[in-house]
Amino acid sequence: MATFEELTALALELPQAHRETTWEQDTFRVGRKIFAMGRAEAGAATVKATPEEQAALVAAAPAVYSVAPYTGRFGWVRVELSGVGTEELRELLTDAWRSVAPKRALKEYDR
């Protein structure tokens, strides 16, 4: 079971990642590009994914993953944090971060 505090720590461990408050929630970004967002009190977060990844996650665990409101049409996934472990959350965040990170940051991370 992951917490929002763990999500925050994992997201901010990624190169060039930072947190901004936007739309009354925490957004995790590389530059101006968002890769995850949520509020601690919600018990859930929204993570960037491809439409194919979204479909696979929702099909595999519909109690944990759902199509995100507003951004779901672009592949974003809502994640119930109580349904994922820390390592699964790390993988989701890393994949989301990779989709928006600049090439230089990717090279740094892959070293």
N, C-alpha and C positions, 0 to 999 in steps of 0.2 A: 504494500500500500504506500503510494507516494504522497507527498504533501506539496503544497504550493511553495513552501520554503525550499524544499529539495529541487523543485522545478526551477526556482529562481537561481539557486546555486549552480545547478547543472548548466543552465542557459548562459550564465555569466562566466563560466569557465571557458567557453568557446572563444577563440581569438576574435578580437575587435567587437565582441558583443557588449551591448549596454542596455540599460532599462530606461524607458521613458513612460511617464503616465500620459495616456491619451484616451479619450472617450471614457474617463473615470475607471480605467483599468491599467494594469501594467502591460506594457508592450516590450518585447525583447527584440532587439534590432542589431543589424550590421549596417552601419551608415544610417540611411533612412529607411531601409527595407526591413519589414517586420517578418520574423519567423515564428513567433509564438506570442500569445497574449492571454490574459485572464485576471481574475481577482481572487485573492486569498479566501475570502468568505464564500465564494461560489463552489469550491471543491472540485472545480473543473478548469480546464484550459483549452484553448484553441491553438492548433499546431498546423503549420503549412505542410501540405502534402500534394502529390499529384492526384488527379482524379482516379487513376488506377490504384494507387496506394490507398486512397480513401475507400474505394469500393472493397478492396481486400480486407482492410481493417474492420469496416462495418460488418461485412459478411462473417468474419471470423469471431467477433465478439461484440454483438449489437448492444449488450448491456454496458459496455465500456466505451465504445466508439460510436459516434453518430455524425451525420452531416452537420457541419457548423452553420449556425444561422448567419445570414448575409453573405459570408465568404465561401460557403460550402459549394457553390456552383463552380468555384475555381479549384476545388480539391481539398480545402481546409477541413480538418477533423476536430470535433469536440471530443475531449478525452476526460472521462470521469477518473480523477486521480486516485480514488479509492480502489479502482480496479486494475491498476498497473503497478508493477514493481519499479524500483529505482533504475535498474539496468534497461528495462524496456523503455522507460521515459527518456533515459539518456540517448538511446538509439533513435527515438522519434525526434528529439530535439536536434541531434546531430544531423540527421537527414534533412530536417527543415532548414537548419543553419546552412548546410551545404548548398541548398537550392538558391540562396540569396547572397552568399559570401563571395567577395571578390577573389580572383584567381590567386593573388598573392597570399591571402589569408588561408586559402585551401592548401597551398604549398607548405605554409608554415605548420598547419595542423597535421598534414600527412608526414612530416619529418619525424 
